[in-house]
Structures are given as C-alpha cells and as structure tokens.
Amino acid sequence: MRIVQVKNIERKDVPIYYRRLFSGIVEIELLNKSTERCIDFTIETKPTGQKDVFITMPDPIDYPLVPLMKALKSYLNELDDAGGLPG
C-alpha cells in the first residue's frame, strides 16, 4: 500500500482559526492497482503547536483502515509542513 498523491484539494471556510477543513481525492496504490477515493480531512492545531489530522472517507475501501489512515495522516502532515495545502 502506498499513497501516490492527494489531488483536487479544496479548503472549506470555517470560522474557527485553529481548525482547517479540506476535501480532495486520494490516489492509493493497493496490490499493484491504483484506486481513487474522495476524502474529507481536518487539520486542527492545538495550543502546544501539535497538529491533529482527522480523516473521513465516505466510500468504502477493501483494505485494512488502520495502516491506511496512519499512512494518509503522515502524508497529509508532510504536505502541510511543505506548504502544499491551499491557504
């Protein structure tokens, strides 16, 4: 399993400054097959500076969710740190 990319990322307006909501399409390589799923994710910054990522995937996927969500959270954190998310 490998996260190829997250594309078509759109930021949703939220009046809370420490919470950012996004939607997009994630491309995942599972067992040498590429699949795409819609995702919604929230990045919330705590007062300590630590970031929490919450992900919802409306469409079911035929893969164990725990390793998939762990890899996706790590990918989204790196993308955010690199400035790859819309402002």
C-alpha positions as CSV (number, residue, x, y, z in Angstrom):
1,M,0.0,0.0,0.0
2,R,1.3,3.4,-1.0
3,I,-0.2,6.9,-1.0
4,V,0.5,8.2,-4.5
5,Q,-1.0,11.7,-4.2
6,V,-3.9,13.8,-2.9
7,K,-5.3,16.0,-5.7
8,N,-8.1,18.5,-6.2
9,I,-7.7,19.8,-2.6
10,E,-10.2,22.5,-1.7
11,R,-10.3,24.4,1.6
12,K,-13.7,24.9,3.2
13,D,-14.4,28.1,5.1
14,V,-14.5,27.6,8.9
15,P,-14.8,30.5,11.4
16,I,-12.5,28.7,13.9
17,Y,-8.9,29.8,13.2
18,Y,-7.2,26.7,14.5
19,R,-9.3,24.3,12.5
20,R,-8.9,23.9,8.7
21,L,-11.2,21.7,6.7
22,F,-10.3,20.3,3.3
23,S,-11.7,17.9,0.7
24,G,-9.9,16.1,-2.1
25,I,-9.2,12.9,-3.9
26,V,-6.6,10.5,-2.7
27,E,-4.9,8.1,-5.1
28,I,-3.7,4.9,-3.4
29,E,-1.7,2.0,-4.9
30,L,-3.1,-1.2,-3.4
31,L,-1.6,-4.6,-4.5
32,N,-0.2,-3.0,-7.8
33,K,-3.6,-1.5,-8.6
34,S,-4.3,2.2,-8.4
35,T,-7.6,3.4,-6.9
36,E,-9.0,6.8,-6.1
37,R,-11.3,7.8,-3.2
38,C,-12.9,11.0,-2.1
39,I,-11.7,12.2,1.4
40,D,-12.6,15.0,3.8
41,F,-9.9,15.9,6.3
42,T,-9.5,18.4,9.1
43,I,-6.2,19.7,10.5
44,E,-6.5,21.1,14.0
45,T,-3.7,22.9,15.7
46,K,-3.5,22.5,19.4
47,P,-2.3,25.3,21.7
48,T,1.0,23.4,22.1
49,G,1.6,23.6,18.3
50,Q,0.9,19.9,17.7
51,K,-1.3,19.1,14.7
52,D,-4.1,16.5,14.8
53,V,-5.4,15.2,11.5
54,F,-9.0,13.7,11.2
55,I,-9.9,11.9,8.0
56,T,-13.3,10.7,6.8
57,M,-13.7,8.5,3.7
58,P,-17.3,8.3,2.6
59,D,-16.7,5.4,0.1
60,P,-15.7,2.0,1.5
61,I,-12.3,0.6,0.6
62,D,-11.2,-3.0,0.5
63,Y,-8.1,-2.6,2.7
64,P,-7.5,-2.5,6.4
65,L,-8.2,1.0,7.6
66,V,-5.7,1.4,10.4
67,P,-2.5,1.2,8.3
68,L,-4.2,3.2,5.5
69,M,-5.2,6.0,7.9
70,K,-1.8,6.1,9.5
71,A,-0.1,6.5,6.2
72,L,-2.6,9.1,5.0
73,K,-2.2,11.2,8.2
74,S,1.6,11.1,7.8
75,Y,1.3,12.1,4.1
76,L,-1.1,15.0,4.9
77,N,1.2,16.2,7.8
78,E,4.2,16.3,5.4
79,L,2.1,18.0,2.7
80,D,1.0,20.7,5.2
81,D,4.6,21.2,6.5
82,A,5.8,21.6,2.9
83,G,3.1,24.2,2.2
84,G,1.2,22.0,-0.3
85,L,-2.2,22.7,1.1
86,P,-4.4,25.7,0.0
87,G,-4.2,28.7,2.2
